[in-house]
């Protein structure tokens, strides 16, 4: 592929110890495919969002080298645009979950080569109130886990840090009352976690829920009602798979929908793609084929 105008956004903090190696790996691969190439470094939170919002419509392609937080910012900067460029994700963070959903190699040089010689895939984006997410929206245990994670643990142990945080969090987690409406149907009860999923990985763990696909116009909605640690561990280690069966005794309800409204008795902190900055209630809709991403052939 060849483009007239392109941009690379990279996060100086994501994978900091290997940033130079990552740039050396991707720049020589991407640069020959772009006539006018703008390279921008993020220095603080919000930069990637602003870069995409300010320059996105002038670009034919936007690459991001960073982790899930930087990808989330770019998705939020590109999604409101009238003219949206192609989007290429180069995995430069701890988990790189959405790049895994798109089958992008986790080696940056291999990823760059696969994308510039790859194909274009239109994907869905979730819109929750006024914000956007590519991978997941969650409340309860997932949000508390993100808030409780120790930065040193994350840097030292990577994905294991998320699991350690979850184990710490789940011990004293109280269930919360909820109401969920989806595509004209209704569920209410008590849960310790509600996950709305567009991607199929969280914390590098492949999610066991069936039929998750980021380009089918639907999200998966998983409601974890059972507060046992064993149930949660079985979900993330894929020891057990739940299907769309309201009669299941697994402690998990799973449905698929294109429009979801979630209410809780008290406002709860929301985790979107690993970022916490909003609260319930939330009205979530799927924007079908909203962004076009580069993926390997």
N, C-alpha and C positions, 0 to 999 in steps of 0.2 A: 504494500500500500504506500501511497505518497500523498502528502497533504501540503497545501500552500502555507497555512498558518497553524502553529501548534504551540502548546504551553506545557511545561512540566512544573508541578508544584511539589516541593519536597519538604518534609518536616525534619528540622535539624535535631529534634529530640528523639524521634522514633528510631529504635535500634541504633542508638547513638554510637555505640562502640564499633558498628560496622557501616556507618553512613558513607565514609569515603569509598569503601569497597563497593557499596551498592551503587553509588554514583558512577564509579569507574566501570561498573558492570552494565549499566543501562544507557548512559549518555552516548557512547560510541555506536550503540545499536540503533537508537531512536533518531539521533541527529541527521543521518543521511536521508531519512524519509520525510523531513520537514524543511521547507524553503525558508520560512521565517520562524525562528524558534525562540520563545520567551521562557526563561528559566527563573522561577521565583522561590525563595526560601521563606518558610513560615518562621516567625520569631515569637509569636504569642498566640494564644487561643483566639480563634475567629479570623485569622489571616487567610486560611485556605477558603473559607466561606466567602470572604470579601473578594479575593482574587477571582474566584469563579463568577461571582455576581458582576464584577466590574469588567472582566475581560472575556468571559465565556462566549458571548454572542459574536465576538470577532474571530473566534477560533474555529478551525475545522476539527481539531482533536485536543483533548485535555488529558494529560497523564498525571497521576498522583503517585508519588513514592512516599509511603507512610503507613501507619497502622490504621486500625478500624476507626479511631477518632478522627483522623484526617480525612479518610474516605467519607465519613458521615458529614463532615463540614462541606466537602465538595458536592456531595449529593444535595445538600440543602442550598448551596449556592447555584447549582446548575438547574435544579428542578423548577424554580419559578420563571426561568427564562423562556421567552417566546421562541427563540432559535437556539436549540440546544446542540452543542458539539458532541462528537463521539467521545467516549470516556474510557480510559485505559487505567487499570489498577495494577501497580507494581508493589508486591508485598514487602513492606519495610518495617513492620511493627512486631508485636509480640505474638498475636494470634492470627491476624489477617483472615478473618472468618469469611467475609463475603467473596474474597478472591478464591477461597477454597470451593465455595458454591459454584463459581464460574469455571472451575477446573484449571485455574491459572497456576503454573509451576511456582513453587515457593522459593526457588532460587531466582534472584532478581534478574540476572543476565538471561537466564532461560526464559523468564517471564517476558522480558522486553522482546526477545527474538520471537516468541510465540505470538505476541500481540501484533507486532508490525507485519507479521506474515500470516495473521489469523483471519478471522471472519467477524462480521458485525452481527450482534445479537440484541434485539429489542427486549428490554426487561421491564417488569413492573416495579413501581415504587410505592411504598405505603405513605399516606398522608394522615398524620394524627393532629387534629386541630390545625395549627398553622405551621407545623414542622414536618419534616420528611424523614423516612428511614428506608434503608435498603435491606437490612438483615433482620432486625427484630425490634419489637416494642414489648416491654415487660414491666410488671409490678409485683410487689411482694418479695419473695426470696431472691429473685434475680437482681432486683434493684438494691436490696440490702447487701447482697454479695459484692456488688460493684462499689458500694459506699465503704464496705469494711475491708477491702483488699489493702494489704500493706505494700507500699511502693517498692520497698526493698525486696519483699517476697516476690513481687511480680517480676522485678529485674533479674532476680537470682534463679527463680524456678519457672518463670514463664507461665504456661497453661496450668501447671500444678498449683500455682498461687491462687488461681480462681477456685479450684477445688478445696484448698485449705480454708479459704475465706468462707465458702459455702458451708463447710462442716462447722465452722465457728458460729455462723449465722443461724443455722437451722435449729440449734438446740433450744433456744428460747423464742422461736418464732410463733406468734399467735396468728390464728386464722382471722381473715377479715371478711365481712359481709360484702357481697357483690351482686350486681345485676348486669347481665350481658344480653344485648339484642344483636342478632346477626341475620341478615337477609330475611327479616320478617319473623324470625323465631326468637325464643326467649329462654334464658337460663338464669337462675339465681340460687344463691347458697352461700357457703363459706369456703374460702380457698387460702392457701399460703403462697400461691404464685399463679399468675395468668401470663401466658406468653402468646404474642401474636407474631407469627414467623413468615417471612418472605424468603429468607435463606435457610440453609440446612446445616449450619455449623454455629456453635457458640463455644468460645474458649477452646477452639480447635477440635471440640468433640462433635462428631456427626450426630445429628438429632434423629431419633428413631421413628418420628412420626411419618406416616405414609403420604406419598403423593405431594411432598413439598416441591414446588417448582416456581422459580422466580419469573416465569413468563406466561402463566396460565390465567391471569386475571383474578386470582384468589390468594388469600393468606390462610395459613393454618392457625387455629386457635386452640391452645392447650390450657386446661384449667386443672391445676394440681390441688386436689382437695385433701390428700392424705399427708399428714405432717411427719411421717416416718422418714428417717434418714435413708433407710434401705430403698424406699420407693424412688427418692430423688437420685440416688446413686445408680439405680437400675436404669433410669431414663438416660443419664448422660453417658453411661458406659455401654448402652445398647444391649443390656442383658435381657431386656424385655421390650416388646413393641406393642403399642396400643393402636387399635383401629377405631374408626368412627362408630362406636357402639355405646349408646347411652346406658345400656344395662351392665356395662363392665364394672367389675369390683376392684379394678386396679387402683382406684383413687385418682385417676386421670380421665377427664372428659376431653375429647378431641373432635373438632368440627372444622369445616372449611367454609369461607365466606368471602364476599367482595366488599361488604359494608358491615362494620362492627361498631357498636356503641358500648362503652364500659363505664359503669358507675360504681363508686364505693361509698360506704357510709361516711367516712372521713377522707379528705384528700390524701392520696398516696403518691410518693415519689415515683416517677416513671424513668425507666432505663431504655433509651433508644440507641441501639448499636453500641452499647457500652458507655453512653453519655447520659448523665442525670441532670436535667434542667427544667423539667415540666412536671405537672401533677394531673391526677384524675380530677374530674371526669374527662373522657376522651371520645371523640368521634373519629373513627378510622375508616378510610376508604382506599381502595386499591386503584392507583392510576396505571391502567394497563398499557404496557409497552411505552412507558414515559421516557426512559433513557435508552440510548443505544450504546452498548458497551462492546469493547473489543475482547474476543475470547480466542483461545487456540482452536486451530482446525481439528 
